Amino acid sequence: MSLFRKIFGTSNEDSAEDNLSEYNTPKPENLAIDDLFTFNFKKNGGKFIYCENLDEVKEQFENILEENDWFESEVLCYESKLYNLLDDNKLEYTSPLAPKFFFASCENLIADEGSVLFSSNQIKQKKPNELPDNIVILATTSQILENKSDGLRVIKKKYDKDYPTNITAIKYFEKAKEEDFLNYGSSAKNLYLLLLEDL
C-alpha cells in the first residue's frame, strides 16, 4: 500500500472510476487465445464476423457490400485466390483508380493486441496509410496467435527461403476520440474481419 493511501485513505468510488477509464480497461483473465483476440480486436474498433463455412463467408461478404453500398465498385486486391468472391459480386479489381475498400487475407491475427499482421504478400509495398480507409479481411481461426513474436516465427517457418517484406500490423480500427501519443502516426481503418472456422 502506498504512503499516500495510508495517510489519506481511499474511497471505493475513486478506485471504481480509475478502473473504468479509457486507458485502463480491465482485461478478462484466463481467456482462451481466440477469445482474447476477439476482446482486443473489438476494443480497437474492429468489426468481427464469425463464419462456420465458405457459404457463410460469401453471405457475410455480400452483407458488408450491401451495408456500405459497395456493389459494382472498385476494390484494391492483390491476391488471386480472393478474386472469385470479387467476380461473383461484379467488383472491379484490375486497375482501380478510386477503390472503395481493400480486400485481403493476412499473415496472422495477434491476440494480445487485437491486431492484424500483413506482409508484402497481401499489401505489396504499401504502408497502412496508403491503403483505402475501408478494409475487409478474410482470415481463419488457425491464424490467431498470442503475440507478434509468434507471428514472426510462423512467417519465418512458413516462407523459409522466400521471406516476405513489408511486415506490418494494423491495430487501430476507429478514429481516436482524442489524439494521444499512443495513436500518433497511425491511421485508423474501418476494418471488417471475416473469420472462418478451420479448426
N, C-alpha and C positions, 0 to 999 in steps of 0.2 A: 504494500500500500504506500502511495507517495506521501511525502511530508505534508503537502497542501491538503490532501484528503484527511489526514489525521487531524490537522489543525481546524480546518473549516468544515469537514464532513462533506457528504454528497447527498444530493436528493435523487430519488429514483427517477423523477421526471427528467432531470438533466441527462442521465445516462440513457434513458429511453430515446430522447431526442438525438443524442450522439449516434446511437445505433441505426437510426433511420436516415442519416444524412446520405446524400447522393454518392459520396465517395467512400462510404463505409457500409455498403450494402452487405448484410451478413450472408455468407455462402452457406447453403445447406451442407451439413457434414456427412461424410461417408456415402457420397453419391457414386453410382456406377459411372464409368467414364463417358458413356453416351448421354446420361442424364446431366452430367457436369457440363458437357459441351452444349447441350440444349439450353441449360440455365444461362450460361455465359453468352451464348450467341443471341438469345432473346434480350438479355440485359443490354447488349451492344446495339440493339435496334434491328436485328435481322428478322426476316420473316421465314419461318420454318414450316415446311410441309412434308410430312412423313408419307411415304408411298410403299405399299407392300409388294407391288409388281410393276412391270413396264406399262401395263394398261392404265394403272393409276397415275404413272408419271405423265403419260400422254394427256390424260384427262386434266390433271392439275396444271400442266403447262398451258393447255388451252384456256383454263380458268384465269391464269395470270395474264394471258394475252387479252382476254375479254375484259378483265378488270381495268387494264391500263389502255385499252383501245389500241393495241399494237398489231392487229391483224394486217397483213399485206404491207408491212413496213420494212425498213432496212434494219439489219442486225449485224453486229460485229461478231464473227465466229471464225476461229482458226482450225477447228477440229472436224475433220471429215466424218468421224464416227457420229457426230451430232447433226449432220446435215439432213438426215431423213426426217427428224422432227420439224426442222425448218421448212423443208419441202412440203410436208403434209399440211402446213398452215400458210403456204404461199408467202413465205418471208424471204426477202432478197438479202443474200449474204456475199455475193461475189465481189463487188467493189462498192461497198456502202460509203456514201458521201456524208450522210447525216443519220447514223444508226440510232434507233430509239433505245436499244439495250445491247448489252454484251452477254453472249451465251457461251458457257464453257463448262468443262469439268474442272477438277482441281487435283493437286497432288495429295493433300491431306486436309483434315479438319482438326484443329488444335483445341482440345477440351479445356485446358487450364486458362485460356484467354478468350475462347469463343471465336477464334479467327479462322480464316480460310487461307491455306497456303497454296500459292501458284508458282509456276516456273515458266520458262520460255516455251514449253510445250502447249501452254494454254494462252499466254498473253504476249508471246513473241518477246520483243524488247521494250514493250510499252511500260511506262510507270503507272501506278494506280490512278494518278490524277489525269492521265491521258485516256483512260477508259471512259465509256459513257457513264453517266450518273446512275443508270439503272443496270443491274446485273442479275442474271438468272444462272444459278449453278446447279449442275446435276452431279451428285456425289452418292457414295454408298456408305452404309453403316460400318463396313470394314475399314474405311479410310479415317475413322475417328481415332486419334492418338492423344496421349496425355499432354505432351508439350512439344515445343518446336525442335528440341534436340532429337526426340523420337522421329519427328517428321523428316529432319535432315538425314538421319540414319537410314530411314526407309528409302528416301530418294537415292542415296548413295548406293544402297544394295540393289534397288530396282533397276537403275540405269548402268551400273557397273562402269563401262568404259565411255558410253555416250552421255556423259553427265550434263544435265540441262543448265542453262544460265538464268539470270534474272529471277532468282528465287526470292519471292516476296510474300508477305501476308497482308491481307486486308482485314481490319478489325472493327472499324467504325462504320456503322450502317445507318446512322442518322446524324443530322447536324447537332453539334453540341449546343445545349441550351445557353451556356456561357462559354466563351472561348477560354481555355486554360492551357497551361503549358503541356499537359499530358496529350492534348489533341493537336498541338501546334505542328503544322507541316503535313498533317494527314488530311485526306479528302474523304468526306463521308459519302457512302454509296447507299442507294436504295437496293438492298440485296434480298433476293428470294433464293432459298435453298430447297431444292427437291431432293430429299434424302431417301434413296432406295434401299430397302432391306435386302441384304445379301448374306446374312449370317444364319 
